[in-house]
Structures are given as C-alpha cells and as structure tokens.
Amino acid sequence: MTGSPKKLLLVFIDLTDSWQDGPLYEAIVGVLERHGLAGATVNAGIMGFGRHRQIHKKGLFGVSDEKPVTIVCIDDAEKIKSVLPVIRPMVKEGLIALQDIEIVSG
C-alpha cells in the first residue's frame, strides 16, 4: 500500500442507524468492498456523544441501543474520494471525516 497518497476515512454513526432494512454499518462496509477498497473495520464504542449532546453509553445490564460505531478505511486518496458520493447520502445523522495518512508498515 505504498506509492500514491493515502487517506483515512472515518465514519461515525450509531449502532441503531439503518439503511434499506439493515444496519447502516453493514451497508457502508458493503459499498467499500464493492468499490474495491483495501479493507474496512467497524468498531463499536463504549461511550460517546455527537452534535445533539446526548451521551451514549452502556445502559442497564450493559446494553445500549445507541452505542457509537466507527467505520475505518485506509486506501489511495482517489479511491476513497470516489466512494464518498455513494456514502454521503447514507449517513444522515453521523459524521464522515477524511485525513491524510502516512503508512509506516504493511
């Protein structure tokens, strides 16, 4: 994965967010896979809050309906940018961020 400039794509959503009768995180990972990106990881958060200032954390018995979820993907800048028009309309309440990144191993 060396050579051309790389970007880190971060997508912040809630576990309960959905897209076409399924979890939003699954739909986004499917889009990334179909567009040939190098890989993606979905991380479930323990606690967080967003622009509505509502703290999301584990609730009664360790269960919360609105746990924060982060999708992480690193690939060539052009490949990441080419998938943004597909992902943007899917993320209605979350946040999409891009960051320049330097690969030091792998």
Summary of the structure (lengths in Angstrom):
residues: 106
radius of gyration: 14.7
end to end distance: 7.0
largest distance: 48.3
contacts: 285
relative contact order: 0.34
helix: 26%
strand: 35%
